[in-house]
Amino acid sequence: MKSLIKFFLLTIFFLLFLSCNQQHREENYRIGFSQAMTTDNWRREMNKSMQLEASLHPEIVLEIKDAENSVAQQVKQIEGFIKDDVDVLIVSPIQSNPITTVIEKAMDAGIPTIVIDRKIDGSNFTAYIGANNVEVGRNAAKYIISHSGEPAEIIEITGQEGSSPAHERSEGFRRAINQIPNLTISHIIKGDWEKASIKEELSKLLDSTEIPKYIFAHNDRMALGAWEVVKEKSLENDIHIIGVDGLFGPNGGIQLVKDRILEATVLYPTGGMEAIKLAEDLINQQSIEKNNILKTIIIDSVNVGIMKNQFDKMNQQQNDIEHQQEVIDKQINTYNSQSKLIQLMIFLLVLLLILSIWSIYLVVKLRKHKRNLESSNTEILAQRNKIEEFAEKLKISNESKINFFTALSHEFKTPLTLITSSIESISERPSKESQKISYETNLIINNSRRLLRLINELLDFRKIENGSFDLRVTKTKIIPFLKNIVDNFKSEALKKSIDLKFSYKCEDLELYLDREMMDKVFFNILSNAFKFTPKNGKVHITIEEEEEKVEILFKDSGIGIPKEEFQSIFDPYMQASNNTRPSSGIGLYITRQFVELHKGKISVSSNQGAEFKISLLKGDVHLKEYVISEVQKGMNTSSERNRVENLIPEEIDANKNLRENAESVLIIEDNLELSFLLQKKLSSEYKVYVSDGVDGVEKALEVIPDVMICDINLPDKDGFQICRELKSDLRTSHIPTIILTALSDKESRLKALKAGADIYITKPFNNQILMESIKSALFNREKLRYYYTNRIDKVNGENFAGAEQFFLKELNALIDANLKNSSFTVEDLAFSLEISRVQLYRKVKALLGMSVNEYINSLRLKKAKNLLQNSKLNISEIAYEVGYSSPGYFSTSFKKEYGISPKELKTS
């Protein structure tokens, strides 16, 4: 066994060694080349020489991209090479300046960069390869000088503006020509390296000026274009054309010279082979020259034959090398395939050996496992029996809890029924006694019915879960049945100014329904519609009759339901994510179950509100399994018996028996019954203002109350947000805020205090505690007012923390800065504080218990008193110093405030 394991390990090491060697052999270096769009021959020669040289080095992978004469595309290509982290970058810039930045970016990324053929601005590159373009221009000029024995005019056709070859060739050419007096460059035509770019302009020029002796074009392509124009005008024997490039091929410069189309061409080597050699040296971390200048010569009729023969031989050699490289590549591929095949065979042999050893090992181990499994199986069976026994006990326990919940709900119903019956019997007494029934008694009736309806909902939910509901189907006229339910909501619609409409066509339309169930369905949907529809909204009910079914649509203009929640809204315990009001989440679940028991369907959509559609089948075929009664019962329904009455009084006389200077209280509460109950309780002592929560902040800014009572769960902004906004507003930051809410958890209490609440009271609340909390808030504010009014002259220098103190500091600073100005008014002060005059008056009155004018006057008199005691100014000067326009009026005001005249205080 040990020898086999040793053999196995040695084999693995051998495979790893082969894999590492193979990986080392296959390690590649990437060279990226972004090429400027030149002539086809030039591009083909450069690419061919690069690919040929790269093929001699299998480890080099050359990627060539043609920028197609677009600077933006070339920049994008170079950035792509930088992102791919190539080992060496070769660039033939289209234009110098725009490409400089991106090449510097490559250098900053640590990528060696070779600039070929054309230069960039600056010297931030690794190496440059190309012919000396100044020398190219100079050679062309020398050729013209040597062949011209008389005065002659020359037309120069330049390359693309902005490229370094065009600039340097033109510079070398002009320097040499300008030294010869009888030679003149008469015209310059700007091309873009292509013959089409110069033909039209050259044609016009030859028609309008004296025929030149020579044309020098910056490349053979434009030179060919010039010759085509010259030939059209039959001037080919009069004008001699010199080009640049001297490429080999059918349209190359060498062939053009041989065919006597061009007088001569200046050889401009591509440098592709040299660029790859430099890149290989960089990969091998060898030192290289920064500037690598390639040699150039003139090719004319004298040496064109020799040059063509040399290029033919070079081309043949290149083809031979390419063929040899293909053979080598095939051999390498064959070697790699055989090597991989050998490795695979060795791997399979090792795997076979391992499997053989493993199979022997498994046979031994499986026998041992079998014995362990038999023992474990016995233990598992015993545990399973215990789990089943525990699950049965848990089921019994859970059933007991559910039964307890159900029984408790029934127990709730008994006292609630007694309460409701007793209160209703009181309310039904003779008219003389019924007049004494208080508003609170009506609230007891109303909320007892509401609580009873909620308990019935819980019991219905329990029955649905147990599957114990049976339909008691009755033939029913649906219009009067539904109309009776809709009538229950008319008073609420009137109070909230909701447009309630019930539309139908056939009043005698009959359906088979369980009246008790469908009453709860319709009542539940209408309750939700009124719950989430704001004031001045609308609730429309429409009945549409089709051939086999009846569709009942309930549409409101409330908050609607998010589209992604249309299906889940009917699940138990679910409520819409945009619903901030607390609810059980079982109402719509019960509604759907009742509709489906009638073989009907219910769906919801939302567009500027919610729309529920209930589809019920006509006839009784779908309900044959139930007992069906053809007799119509009375129209009384559970919703009518348990409907929630709108008991809110029309108006509360809030000003009755109030003292003249009574404080004001703002109640922000969306429960109208509670809101009016609080209003009734407080209206005997305070001026009471009410908001349903939609306009809470606006109402507070409008009335600036002395105390604010606010709920948390409100329809628009919650109580935390309202409190935070008002406490951060200069106009309302001083108002004591009492949070009155059903949320009793620690987190809500802490969040309210952080928002700026002064007192936190939970529902159900004690009325006496609320009244004392209001008095305490007013008393604390009165103490703060006393503190400020008795320290007016020191407020400015204290360390302020609260919003009220910060307001007083700013107020005092503005008054002090304008104390001399007798024309400074309350309007000016309010404008400087960026609040209205009324809000400023209310703010100062609430904080200091005096008007703004009284406060300004008190500050003036305090400063005057200080000046009288501690300065040498006379009384008139002091009067003007503190902003009085008349010394006499100043003396009167001073004596009225301090009981002594300024003169008496000055001389004392």
Secondary structure, DSSP 4 states (H G I P E B T S, - for coil): -HHHHHHHHHHHHHHHHHHHHHHHHT--EEEEEEE----HHHHHHHHHHHHHHHHT-TTEEEEEEE-TT-HHHHHHHHHHHHHHT-SEEEE--SSHHHHHHHHHHHHHTT--EEEESS--SSS-SSEEEEE-HHHHHHHHHHHHHHH--S-EEEEEEE--TT-HHHHHHHHHHHHHHHT-TTEEEEEEEE--SSTHHHHHHHHHHHHHSPPPSEEEESSHHHHHHHHHHHHHTT-TTT-EEEEEE---STTSHHHHHHTTSSSEEEE----HHHHHHHHHHHHTT----SEEEEP--EEETTTHHHHHHHHHHHHHHHHHHHHHHHHHHHHHHHHHHHHHHHHHHHHHHHHHHHHHHHHHHHHHHHHHHHHHHHHHHHHHHHHHHHHHHHHHHHHHHHHHHHHHHHHHHHHHHHHHHHHHHHHHHHHTS-HHHHTT--HHHHHHHHHHHHHHHHHHHHHHHHHHHHT-----EEEEEHHHHHHHHHHTTHHHHHHTT-EEEEE-S-TT-EEEE-HHHHHHHHHHHHHHHHHH--TT-EEEEEEEE-SSEEEEEEEE-SS---GGGTTGGGSTT---TT--S---S-HHHHHHHHHHHTT-EEEEEESSSEEEEEEEESSSGGGTTS-EE-S---S--HHHHH-------S---TTTT--TT--EEEEE-S-HHHHHHHHHHHTTTSEEEEE-STTHHHHHHHH--SEEEE-SS-SSS-HHHHHHHHHTSTTTTTS-EEEEES--SHHHHHHHHHHT-SEEEESS--HHHHHHHHHHHHHHHHHHHHHHHTSTTTGGGS---SHHHHHHHHHHHHHHHTTT-TT--HHHHHHHHTS-HHHHHHHHHHHHSS-HHHHHHHHHHHHHHHHHHH----HHHHHHHTT-S-HHHHHHHHHHHHSS-HHHHHH-
